[in-house]
Amino acid sequence: MAALKVLVVEDEKNIARVVTYNLEREGYQVDVAADGEQALEKIRRAPPDLVLLDLMLPKVDGLEVCRLLKADANTARVPIIMVTAKTQEADRVVGLELGADDYLPKPFSPRELVARVKAVLRRTTRTELPTVWRCGALETDWERRLVKLKQKPVTLTPKEFDLLNALVEANGRVLSREGLLERVWGYTRAAEIQSRTVDLHVSQLRQKLGPEGRRVLTVTGAGYRFRMPDEE
């Protein structure tokens, strides 16, 4: 499997070197951009799997880089972690409202940085699924939003279908209840909905999937995952 690509957008060379070293130790492929203009050029030419974005940058500042990337359909889904010395709440809120996936204030430990990168990639990296996907006795047409079990139609609610899609796209990775709330119910509503809602929908989904419902696994203290065919 090819290494995931991380673009580090940082104008302080010492920080860029430390970040690059620690990410490469974890197996990531790392590139560096020293200003916002260069970052935009690199990302538009070859979108990475994640961007570590400083706010205080020459030429184009980090907030503007984030805004431009999220406004472009070709780069809107690239996850962004903002890394900055700015620690005021207003700065964090602006970054998150523009679409940043996480916010890491300086100074930070390399261990925390790596943990944040892994967490964001777990939430955002998805598997490209064929239009019609089969797993055991389960058949799903993602575009038509149709599900069959042993060739018989299964009626799922919109949220149950989206929940199944999110779990399958995660390709065996664990998704937390909070992550599922954000992905299925929407980031802006996640704080309004109790995590118990996820448990209820998982239970209903398992029942409707019959014997294939056993593939939806509970990971104690972490969330849920879908057992893929290649795990059997």
C-alpha positions as CSV (number, residue, x, y, z in Angstrom):
1,M,0.0,0.0,0.0
2,A,1.4,3.4,-1.0
3,A,2.4,5.8,1.8
4,L,-0.1,8.5,2.7
5,K,1.1,12.0,1.6
6,V,1.3,14.9,4.0
7,L,2.1,18.4,2.9
8,V,3.7,20.5,5.6
9,V,3.1,24.2,5.1
10,E,5.5,26.0,7.4
11,D,7.9,28.9,6.8
12,E,10.1,28.2,9.9
13,K,12.7,25.7,8.6
14,N,13.5,24.2,12.0
15,I,9.9,23.4,12.7
16,A,9.4,22.0,9.2
17,R,12.4,19.7,9.6
18,V,11.2,18.4,13.0
19,V,7.7,17.7,11.7
20,T,9.0,16.1,8.5
21,Y,11.4,13.8,10.5
22,N,8.6,12.6,12.9
23,L,6.1,12.0,10.1
24,E,8.5,10.1,7.9
25,R,9.4,7.9,10.9
26,E,5.7,6.9,11.0
27,G,5.8,6.0,7.3
28,Y,4.2,9.1,5.8
29,Q,5.5,10.7,2.5
30,V,6.2,14.3,3.4
31,D,6.6,17.4,1.2
32,V,7.1,21.0,2.4
33,A,5.8,24.4,1.2
34,A,7.4,27.5,2.7
35,D,4.6,29.9,1.9
36,G,0.9,29.9,1.1
37,E,1.3,30.6,-2.6
38,Q,3.6,27.6,-3.0
39,A,1.2,25.4,-1.0
40,L,-1.7,26.2,-3.2
41,E,0.3,25.4,-6.3
42,K,1.4,22.0,-4.9
43,I,-2.0,21.0,-3.6
44,R,-3.8,22.0,-6.8
45,R,-1.2,20.1,-8.9
46,A,-1.3,16.9,-6.8
47,P,-3.7,16.9,-3.8
48,P,-2.1,15.3,-0.7
49,D,-3.9,13.0,1.8
50,L,-3.5,15.7,4.5
51,V,-2.2,19.3,4.9
52,L,-0.5,20.6,8.0
53,L,-1.1,24.3,7.6
54,D,0.5,27.1,9.6
55,L,-1.6,30.3,9.9
56,M,1.2,32.9,9.8
57,L,2.6,32.5,6.3
58,P,4.3,34.7,3.7
59,K,2.4,35.7,0.5
60,V,-0.9,34.0,1.3
61,D,-1.9,33.4,5.0
62,G,-3.1,30.1,6.3
63,L,-6.7,31.1,6.7
64,E,-6.9,32.3,3.1
65,V,-5.2,29.0,1.9
66,C,-7.8,27.0,3.8
67,R,-10.7,29.1,2.4
68,L,-9.5,28.7,-1.2
69,L,-9.0,25.0,-0.9
70,K,-12.4,24.3,0.6
71,A,-14.1,26.5,-2.1
72,D,-12.5,24.4,-4.8
73,A,-14.3,21.1,-5.6
74,N,-11.0,19.5,-6.5
75,T,-9.4,20.1,-3.1
76,A,-12.4,20.6,-0.8
77,R,-12.1,17.1,0.6
78,V,-8.4,17.3,1.5
79,P,-8.2,17.3,5.3
80,I,-6.5,20.2,7.0
81,I,-4.9,20.5,10.4
82,M,-4.0,24.1,11.3
83,V,-0.8,24.5,13.2
84,T,-0.1,27.9,14.7
85,A,1.2,30.0,17.5
86,K,-2.2,31.7,17.7
87,T,-4.1,30.2,20.6
88,Q,-7.0,32.6,21.0
89,E,-10.4,31.0,20.7
90,A,-11.4,33.3,17.9
91,D,-8.6,32.1,15.8
92,R,-9.5,28.5,16.3
93,V,-13.2,29.1,15.6
94,V,-12.4,30.9,12.3
95,G,-10.2,28.1,11.2
96,L,-12.7,25.4,12.0
97,E,-15.6,27.4,10.4
98,L,-13.5,27.7,7.2
99,G,-13.3,23.9,7.1
100,A,-10.2,22.9,9.0
101,D,-10.5,19.4,10.5
102,D,-8.4,20.0,13.6
103,Y,-6.3,22.7,15.3
104,L,-3.0,22.2,16.9
105,P,-1.4,25.2,18.8
106,K,2.4,25.7,19.1
107,P,4.4,24.6,20.9
108,F,3.4,21.0,20.4
109,S,5.1,17.7,21.1
110,P,5.9,15.5,18.1
111,R,4.0,12.7,19.7
112,E,0.8,14.8,19.9
113,L,1.3,15.9,16.3
114,V,1.6,12.4,15.0
115,A,-1.5,11.3,17.0
116,R,-3.5,14.2,15.6
117,V,-2.5,13.3,12.0
118,K,-3.4,9.7,12.5
119,A,-6.8,10.6,14.0
120,V,-7.8,13.0,11.2
121,L,-6.7,10.5,8.5
122,R,-8.8,7.8,10.2
123,R,-11.8,10.0,10.1
124,T,-11.3,11.3,6.6
125,T,-9.6,8.6,4.5
126,R,-12.2,6.7,2.6
127,T,-12.1,3.7,0.3
128,E,-13.4,4.2,-3.2
129,L,-16.3,1.7,-3.6
130,P,-17.7,0.3,-6.8
131,T,-21.2,1.5,-7.6
132,V,-22.6,-2.0,-6.8
133,W,-20.8,-3.5,-3.8
134,R,-21.2,-7.1,-2.6
135,C,-20.2,-8.6,0.7
136,G,-21.4,-12.1,1.6
137,A,-25.2,-12.1,1.1
138,L,-25.3,-8.3,1.1
139,E,-25.5,-6.3,-2.1
140,T,-25.5,-2.5,-2.1
141,D,-26.0,0.0,-5.0
142,W,-24.5,3.2,-3.5
143,E,-25.7,5.5,-6.3
144,R,-29.3,4.3,-6.3
145,R,-29.2,3.8,-2.5
146,L,-30.6,0.3,-2.7
147,V,-29.7,-2.6,-0.4
148,K,-30.4,-6.3,-1.0
149,L,-29.9,-9.3,1.3
150,K,-30.0,-12.7,-0.5
151,Q,-31.4,-10.8,-3.5
152,K,-34.3,-9.5,-1.5
153,P,-34.7,-5.7,-0.9
154,V,-33.9,-4.3,2.5
155,T,-35.6,-1.1,3.5
156,L,-33.2,1.2,5.3
157,T,-33.9,4.7,6.5
158,P,-31.6,7.5,5.0
159,K,-29.5,7.6,8.1
160,E,-29.2,3.9,8.3
161,F,-28.0,3.8,4.7
162,D,-25.5,6.7,5.4
163,L,-24.3,4.8,8.5
164,L,-23.7,1.7,6.5
165,N,-21.9,3.7,3.8
166,A,-19.6,5.4,6.3
167,L,-18.7,2.1,8.0
168,V,-17.9,0.4,4.7
169,E,-15.9,3.3,3.3
170,A,-13.7,3.2,6.5
171,N,-12.5,-0.2,5.2
172,G,-12.2,-1.9,8.5
173,R,-11.0,1.1,10.5
174,V,-12.8,2.0,13.8
175,L,-15.1,5.1,13.6
176,S,-15.9,6.8,16.9
177,R,-19.4,7.7,17.8
178,E,-18.5,11.4,17.5
179,G,-16.9,10.8,14.1
180,L,-20.1,9.0,12.9
181,L,-22.2,11.8,14.2
182,E,-20.2,14.3,12.2
183,R,-20.2,12.2,9.1
184,V,-23.8,10.9,9.0
185,W,-25.7,13.7,10.8
186,G,-23.4,16.6,9.8
187,Y,-20.7,18.5,11.7
188,T,-22.9,21.4,12.6
189,R,-25.5,19.2,14.2
190,A,-23.2,16.7,15.9
191,A,-23.1,18.6,19.2
192,E,-26.9,18.7,19.3
193,I,-27.3,14.9,19.1
194,Q,-26.5,12.4,21.8
195,S,-24.1,9.6,20.9
196,R,-26.8,7.2,22.0
197,T,-28.4,8.0,18.7
198,V,-25.6,6.2,16.9
199,D,-26.0,3.1,19.1
200,L,-29.7,3.0,18.3
201,H,-29.1,3.3,14.6
202,V,-26.4,0.6,14.7
203,S,-28.7,-1.7,16.5
204,Q,-31.5,-1.2,13.9
205,L,-29.0,-1.6,11.0
206,R,-27.8,-4.9,12.4
207,Q,-31.3,-6.2,12.7
208,K,-32.2,-5.2,9.1
209,L,-29.0,-6.8,7.7
210,G,-29.9,-10.1,9.2
211,P,-26.9,-12.6,9.4
212,E,-24.7,-9.9,7.7
213,G,-25.4,-7.6,10.6
214,R,-22.7,-9.5,12.5
215,R,-20.2,-7.6,10.4
216,V,-20.9,-4.4,12.3
217,L,-18.6,-4.8,15.2
218,T,-18.6,-2.9,18.5
219,V,-15.1,-1.8,19.6
220,T,-15.4,-1.2,23.4
221,G,-14.4,2.3,24.3
222,A,-13.7,3.3,20.7
223,G,-16.7,3.0,18.5
224,Y,-17.7,0.7,15.6
225,R,-16.1,-0.9,12.6
226,F,-17.3,-3.1,9.6
227,R,-15.7,-6.5,9.2
228,M,-14.7,-6.6,5.5
229,P,-14.6,-9.7,3.3
230,D,-10.8,-9.8,3.2
231,E,-10.8,-10.3,7.0
232,E,-12.5,-13.7,6.7
